[in-house]
Every structure is written in C-alpha cells, then in structure tokens.
C-alpha cells in the first residue's frame, strides 16, 4: 500500500514538473528544460518505457548521459526506490 501511494505521489509530482516545464518554454522566467528533465526522470522511475527512451536518447547525445545519470541518482537518493 505504501509503495502505491509513493508511486502515485511521484507520478503526480512528475506531471506537475512537466507542466511547469512546458510553461517555462514559453515564459522567460522559468527554466523550462530543467523542469522537463526532472519531470521525465520522475515519470521514468515508474514507467520502464520512459526510462528506456531517456537511455536511448542519451546514448545518441553522450554529453547528456552523465548529467541525466547524476540527476537520476540524486532523485532516487531523495525519494528512495519505488
């Protein structure tokens, strides 16, 4: 039961970050790309297909791979395993 609540909370926060990221792409005040990255990583913790999409994209862009891996480890350290 606790994992289900945690998964729902992570998905909700991930969707909120994605929405903020989309708004941030239009408004110059918010950093849209950063919010989009965090939202995608949060959602990828619950959906393996999103995680494989991120891994596939970072293989094509090798300079992004260490950044994404570091951000993913940091988020997992904060919220724990799902």
C-alpha positions, 0 to 999 in steps of 0.5 A: 500500500505504501509503495502505491501511494509513493508511486502515485505521489511521484507520478503526480509530482512528475506531471506537475514538473512537466507542466511547469516545464512546458510553461517555462518554454514559453515564459522567460522566467522559468527554466523550462528544460530543467523542469522537463528533465526532472519531470521525465526522470520522475515519470521514468522511475515508474514507467520502464518505457520512459526510462528506456527512451531517456537511455536511448536518447542519451546514448545518441547525445553522450554529453547528456548521459552523465548529467541525466545519470547524476540527476537520476541518482540524486532523485532516487537518493531523495525519494528512495526506490519505488 
